[in-house]
Amino acid sequence: MRNEDEALVQLVLELLQPDDHEVILMRQHEERSFAAIAARIHIDEGAARIRFHRVLPRLAKRVEDLDMGRVGEAVEGRRGLG
């Protein structure tokens, strides 16, 4: 991944809702299982899996928005989409 891409992803992670941010970091960065994520945030394993898979498209959309210079849309997503 290019440095610019990494910077965009880091910025977008900061724009996510705290719960979504935590799930992404635990799964991708810390390489935790869904069971471990679920135990950490006090939800069941299926809910952790669903949360992770639902946040991925939002993360990708915000990276795209920022990459295309649509800063307002990327930031607004925090209030609207989570």
N, C-alpha and C positions, 0 to 999 in steps of 0.2 A: 504494500500500500504506500502510495506517495505521502510525503509529509503533509502536503496540503489536504489530502483526503483524510489523513489521521486527525488533522486539526479540525476539519469540518465535523467529523464524527464525534470528537471530544466536545465540541461546542454544542452539538445537537443533544448529546447525552445530558448536558447541563440544562437544556431546555425542557427535557422530559419531566413528567411528574415524578416526585421522589420515589414512589413505589416502583414505577416502571424503570427508572434509572437503576435502582438497586437490583432488580431482577436481571436486567441486561448485564450489569457488571458481574454479578455472581455467576451467571451462566457462561458468559464469553471470556471475561478476564480471569476470574477465579476458577473456572471450569468445574463448578459445583453441579451436582446432580439435581434433578427437579425435586427429589425427596429432601435434599439438604436445603434447597431454596425454600421449599414449603415449610420446613421446620423453623427456619430462621424468621420468616415473615408471618408465621402462624396461620397458614392456609393449607388446604390439602394439596397433594401432589398434582392432581389433575388441574386444579385451579392455577397452580404455578406454571404448569406447562401451557395452559391456555393464555395466561397473562403474557408469557414470553412470546408466544406466536402472534398474539394480537399487537404487541408493541413493535415488532419488526417492521411492518409496513409503515407505521407512523414514523419510525426512525428513518427509514429510507426516504420517505416523502420530505421530511425536514432537511435531510442532507441534500436532496435534489433542489429544494427551494433555495437553500443557502448557496449552493453551487451555481444556481442560475441568477443569483442576485436578488431573490425574493425574500429579503430579510423579514419584512413585515409578516408574510405568510408563515414563515418558520417560527417566529416568535408568537404569533397569534395562536398557532396550534397548541401551545402550552395551555392556553385558557380553554380552547375549544375541544381538542381531541385527547388531551392527556399526555 
